[in-house]
Amino acid sequence: MRLSSMKKKCHDSTRKARSFSLRFFRKEAPKNVMQRQEKALEALEARNLLRRLRRVDFASGTSIGLEGRKLISFCANDYLGLAHHPALKAAATQAIGDWGVGAGASRLISGHSRLYEALEAGLAALKGTEAALVFSSGYAANSGALGAIIEKGDLVLADRLNHASLMEACRRSEGHFRIYRHKDIAQLRHLLEKRKKNQVVWIVTDGVFSMDGDCAPLQEILRLADTHEAYIYLDDAHATGVLGPHGGGLADECQLSSPRLIQMGSLSKALGGLGGFVAGSRTLIQYLINKARPFIYSTALPPSILAAGLAALELLEKAPSLREQLWKNRDYFHEKAQALGFDTLGSETPIVPILIGESQKALDFSERLCQAGFFVPAIRPPTVPEGSARLRITFSASHSQVQIEALLKHLEAIARDLQVL
Ligand SMILES: *Cc1c(COP(=O)(O)O)cnc(C)c1O
């Protein structure tokens, strides 16, 4: 409708506008772009870096139907098995009955259900902060919060292995962006010592690194932040619900709290649903409500997903056995994998990578595991550094010992075959 009226308008108008309209509708232009895109895809394929989507026909706990095969999934970040938990399903279903399916508009336009307030109060309590703000995803939380808090002239220091959403938000900001080597406290100190006087400094780090499964040295980072009056933005997407006596994340695990610390988390991983959040002071949250663009300009989450989040928070408190089972599963596998001689890259959490090296070999390994009945993804550059393609195995409280034993057996056999061991 718009295009045709625009075309008509152009047609009736000056010659210049007419040539614009012709160029706009000429066939070659899209063809050129298509060729460019095809070339880019071919280049990815030549380097074994082409990604494709795979169809899942059913999912029930750790069992999934992937393109005609029934597999045991070792790739979800659903650490506590909450994505399929009856309490979350019941809460979500009830909320659909009570509130409907969609939220209708952004929270600043149409208000927010009281489920939001309850969920944010619960998340703030979990993180030990004054307040919290829920975004539509962890990605949106990082993009929105970092985009709002980093101002022109600030110094931004980020770990090299941070999640892409952090890196992108830092890079897009108007701050001076510097990357330090993975967990390298000496380099971080050096960068802090070189800061300009009165410059605001942000240290941005994953709590649990998503492709390596190791943890940030939070205590040392916090000490540095205190000495140099810097602020920390901690992405606890994989730590929330997993680490700490209350499942509060890395700060809970280390028994640390600080007014210099901003904690971000995801509701999409251990909490089994969808959404991201930022926890900190009341001032910070008020500021984000006013300044974080992905919060302001995006529709609120559906009530069902908020209710599921609330049910998940309740389970964190009431069912610590889920967390215990998760760690039991992870520790059992990790010990055996190490004994077999696999390089697990310093994993300390339910994310256990197995280093392969070449992308093609990692893909072959993953395919062989698939044929044997296991869904374990190969992770390749640019998600991980060149030459460090790997299998990424994630554990859940829902895995059984039999499933883990079977995985170990096949991992060993395939590794010997592909000369990884
Ligand atoms: C998954 C992830 C995110 C994004 O969270 P979503 O809720 O999936 O959008 C952000 N940071 C890290 C470290 C993650 O692993």
The ligand as a MOL file (V3000), in Angstrom:
LIG
                    3D

  0  0  0     0  0            999 V3000
M  V30 BEGIN CTAB
M  V30 COUNTS 15 15 0 0 0
M  V30 BEGIN ATOM
M  V30 1 C 22.4640 -16.6010 27.1800 0
M  V30 2 C 23.2780 -15.4540 27.6300 0
M  V30 3 C 22.7930 -14.1550 27.5410 0
M  V30 4 C 21.4970 -13.8320 26.8710 0
M  V30 5 O 20.4320 -14.2390 27.6580 0
M  V30 6 P 19.0290 -14.6000 26.9670 0
M  V30 7 O 18.0760 -14.5610 28.0910 0
M  V30 8 O 19.1920 -15.9410 26.3530 0
M  V30 9 O 18.7890 -13.5340 25.9360 0
M  V30 10 C 23.5660 -13.1460 28.0380 0
M  V30 11 N 24.7620 -13.3860 28.5980 0
M  V30 12 C 25.2620 -14.6290 28.6870 0
M  V30 13 C 26.5830 -14.8440 29.3440 0
M  V30 14 C 24.5400 -15.7010 28.1910 0
M  V30 15 O 25.0500 -16.9240 28.2260 0
M  V30 END ATOM
M  V30 BEGIN BOND
M  V30 1 1 1 2
M  V30 2 1 2 3
M  V30 3 2 2 14
M  V30 4 1 3 4
M  V30 5 2 3 10
M  V30 6 1 4 5
M  V30 7 1 5 6
M  V30 8 2 6 7
M  V30 9 1 6 8
M  V30 10 1 6 9
M  V30 11 1 10 11
M  V30 12 2 11 12
M  V30 13 1 12 13
M  V30 14 1 12 14
M  V30 15 1 14 15
M  V30 END BOND
M  V30 END CTAB
M  END
